Amino acid sequence: MAKVVVSAASAVTDADLPTAKMGSRFGRMDLLSQLALLSVESLGLHFQALDRSRIGVCMSVSAGSLATDIDYWKGRKDVGGPSPTLFAYTLPSSAIGEIAIRYRLTGPNLCFVGTDAMLLAEARDLIDRNEVDGCLCVVCNAITPAVSELLHVPARALARAAFLSRGTNGFPLEENHRDIESLCALVCAGNFARNSTR
């Protein structure tokens, strides 16, 4: 049986958003969805060559949709009330929906709120149980100044993505690889012997 490998990885921040060429719909999305979508786009994968019903998505969001929830709550004072468009993004899993729509992925998906400690393990498990052929792993931190003030944590807006699949081309995912931040750094830096797409 072939090992699970990371065939592509990426990291983006809010500084990458203004130059993103993602269409008009992208500008109407909340920060969390924009970061998640751009991190997946940055992988450079060709989804049309894959069975999209066999691609899973596992995502972890550190503060859930709190940034959007705060914006929505503040909108109650606006004429006409809060934006109905913004309401759709008051769920942490809405970014998974945007990814699924853009790439027409219909495989299983999971959304974790808090740490990404289980993200890689869950993705590997989906592959090992043969529920999927590959899995997108996405970690998003959308900590706006308003969220920073509320939670007393530093403001930061970034996302990391990795694509896991069975094979030999890519960075071998080992049992001790549990941190997607360091895993993406290794893959993006090319610190492995096998070929990879990123």
C-alpha positions in Angstrom: 0.0 0.0 0.0 1.4 3.4 -1.0 2.2 5.9 1.8 0.2 9.1 2.4 2.1 12.0 1.0 1.7 15.8 0.9 1.9 16.6 -2.8 1.3 20.4 -2.5 1.4 23.0 0.3 0.8 26.7 0.5 0.6 29.6 3.0 -1.1 33.0 2.4 -1.8 36.1 4.5 -4.2 39.0 4.2 -1.4 40.8 2.3 -2.0 38.4 -0.6 -5.7 39.2 -0.9 -5.5 42.5 -2.9 -3.6 40.8 -5.8 -5.7 37.7 -5.9 -7.4 37.0 -9.2 -10.4 35.0 -8.1 -13.4 36.7 -9.7 -16.0 39.1 -8.5 -17.6 36.7 -6.0 -14.3 36.6 -4.1 -14.6 40.2 -3.1 -18.0 39.6 -1.4 -16.7 36.8 0.8 -15.7 37.2 4.4 -12.1 37.2 5.4 -12.0 33.6 6.5 -13.4 32.3 3.2 -11.1 34.5 1.2 -8.0 33.2 3.0 -9.1 29.6 2.8 -10.0 29.8 -0.9 -6.7 31.6 -1.8 -4.7 29.1 0.1 -6.3 26.2 -1.9 -5.9 28.2 -5.2 -2.2 28.7 -4.3 -1.7 24.9 -4.2 -1.9 24.9 -8.0 -3.8 21.6 -8.2 -5.6 20.5 -11.3 -8.9 19.2 -9.8 -10.4 18.4 -13.2 -7.9 15.5 -13.4 -9.3 14.0 -10.2 -12.5 12.3 -9.2 -14.0 15.3 -7.3 -16.4 13.1 -5.4 -13.4 11.4 -3.8 -11.7 14.6 -2.6 -12.3 15.5 1.1 -11.8 18.8 2.9 -10.7 19.0 6.5 -10.5 22.6 7.8 -9.5 24.1 11.2 -10.4 27.6 12.1 -8.8 29.0 15.3 -11.6 31.5 16.2 -14.5 30.1 14.2 -16.4 32.7 12.3 -16.0 35.3 15.2 -14.6 38.0 12.9 -17.7 37.8 10.7 -20.1 37.4 13.6 -18.8 40.7 15.1 -19.2 42.5 11.7 -22.7 41.0 11.4 -23.6 42.1 14.9 -22.3 45.6 14.3 -24.5 45.8 11.2 -27.7 45.7 13.3 -27.3 49.5 13.7 -27.1 50.1 10.0 -30.1 51.3 8.0 -31.9 48.1 6.8 -30.1 46.0 9.4 -27.2 43.5 9.0 -26.3 42.3 5.5 -28.1 39.1 4.4 -25.0 38.3 2.4 -22.8 38.4 5.4 -25.2 36.2 7.3 -24.2 33.2 5.2 -20.6 33.5 6.5 -21.6 33.4 10.2 -20.8 29.6 10.2 -17.2 28.5 10.5 -17.8 25.9 7.8 -18.9 28.4 5.2 -15.3 28.5 3.8 -15.5 24.7 3.1 -18.7 25.5 1.1 -16.9 28.1 -0.9 -14.0 25.7 -1.7 -16.5 23.0 -2.7 -18.4 25.3 -5.0 -15.3 26.7 -6.7 -13.6 23.3 -7.4 -16.9 21.3 -7.5 -15.7 19.0 -4.7 -18.4 16.7 -3.4 -16.4 14.4 -1.0 -16.8 14.4 2.8 -15.8 17.4 4.8 -15.0 18.3 8.4 -14.6 21.6 10.2 -12.8 21.9 13.5 -13.0 25.1 15.6 -9.9 25.7 17.8 -6.6 24.0 17.3 -5.6 22.0 14.2 -4.2 19.2 16.4 -6.5 16.6 14.8 -6.6 17.9 11.3 -3.8 15.8 9.7 -4.9 12.7 11.6 -8.5 13.0 10.4 -7.4 13.6 6.8 -5.1 10.5 6.9 -7.9 8.5 8.5 -10.2 9.4 5.6 -7.6 8.2 3.1 -6.7 5.1 5.1 -10.4 4.1 5.3 -10.6 4.6 1.5 -13.4 7.1 1.9 -11.4 9.6 -0.2 -8.5 9.4 -2.7 -7.1 12.8 -1.5 -7.9 15.4 1.2 -7.4 19.2 1.3 -6.3 20.3 4.7 -6.8 24.0 5.4 -6.0 25.9 8.6 -7.3 29.5 8.9 -6.6 32.2 11.4 -8.8 35.2 10.8 -8.1 37.3 13.9 -9.2 40.8 13.1 -8.4 43.7 15.4 -12.0 43.4 16.9 -11.4 39.7 17.6 -8.0 40.4 19.0 -9.5 42.9 21.4 -12.2 40.5 22.5 -10.0 37.4 22.9 -6.8 39.2 24.0 -4.7 37.5 21.3 -2.6 39.1 18.6 -4.3 40.1 15.3 -3.3 37.9 12.4 -4.9 36.8 9.2 -3.4 33.8 7.5 -4.2 30.4 6.0 -2.2 27.3 5.2 -3.3 24.5 2.9 -1.9 21.0 2.1 -3.1 18.3 -0.2 -2.7 14.7 1.0 -3.1 11.6 -1.1 -1.6 8.1 -1.6 1.4 7.9 -3.7 5.1 8.3 -4.0 5.4 11.9 -5.4 5.5 14.2 -2.5 6.6 14.7 1.1 5.9 11.5 3.1 3.4 12.1 5.9 4.8 10.4 9.0 3.0 9.7 12.3 4.9 12.5 14.0 3.7 15.1 11.5 0.8 16.6 13.5 1.5 20.3 13.0 0.4 21.7 9.7 2.3 24.9 10.1 5.7 23.1 10.2 4.6 20.6 7.6 3.7 23.3 5.2 7.0 25.1 5.9 8.9 21.9 5.1 7.0 21.2 1.9 7.1 24.8 0.7 10.8 25.0 1.4 11.4 21.8 -0.6 13.1 20.1 2.3 12.5 16.6 1.1 14.0 14.3 -1.5 10.9 13.3 -3.5 9.2 15.5 -6.2 6.4 17.8 -5.2 4.2 20.3 -7.0 5.0 23.2 -4.7 
